[in-house]
Amino acid sequence: MATKPLVPSASALRWLGVIAAPTALALGFLWTGGWLTPRRLTQTSLLDALHAVDGTHPGFRRNHAKGVCVTGWFEGNGNAAGISTASVLQPGRVPVVGRFALAGGIPLEGSKNR
């Protein structure tokens, strides 16, 4: 009397793969988006944390409150002009305006006014 092996059929394994792959993909997207975590990061929780650490400073940003503004010129040598038509990659001077910001919400940190 021949007995059948206790191995699942190949058809059942295929269906398991068909169901498992999209399920794993959906769970990955849900986990990445924060839907599966009870304490996911939200705008409100981030701003509350910044307020708890740095306090309130009316008239300043909540994060990166202290920074240094700069103006100047960028002098391009034209070496990248062949790969882009952007004006900064052409030979010559281009005016620039920028801001280097420090992390944190204390605008006067490190100054005598604190």
C-alpha positions, 0 to 999 in steps of 0.5 A: 500500500503506497502512502502519499508524502506529506509535502504540500503540492506545488500548486499550493506553494505557487498560490502561497507565493502569489499571495505572500509577495503582494502582502509583504509589499503592502506591509512594507509600504504601510510600515514605511509610511508609519501606519503600523507604529503606534507612535509615528512621527507627525508634524504636531509631535515634532513641533511639540518636541521642539517646543519642549526642548527649546521653548518659544521664541516668537518671530523665529523659526521653530527649528534652524532659528539661528543662521548666517546669511551670505551673499557672493559670487559663484565663478564657473569655469565652464567644464560642465557646460557640455552636460547642462545649460544651467547658468551656474555651469557656464563660464563666468560669475553668477550672484548667489544668496544663501543661508547656513542654518544651525539645528535647534530652535534657540535663535540667540544661542552662543550670543551675549543676549541669552 
